[in-house]
């Protein structure tokens, strides 16, 4: 059985590193980087420079989760009438 975690090499701040993420997170990263008109490496570099603790894979997962959670909340707030 194939592992749901995919390990990929990526260049971050001029250094090659490996990041292990589930395919859904890789897809989320590609979508976010495309919407921001930046490369995947640039986005990962931004996440890496802003992380407070933990490993890079965890920081990426939290970033992607927060990004899509914020988008979902924005959509919900547009649909819910003011009370």
Secondary structure, 3 states (H helix, E strand, C coil): CCCCEEEEEEEECCEEEEEEEEHHHHHHHHHHHHHCCCCHHHHHHHHHHHCCCCCHHHHHHHHHHHHHHHHHHHHHHHHCCCC
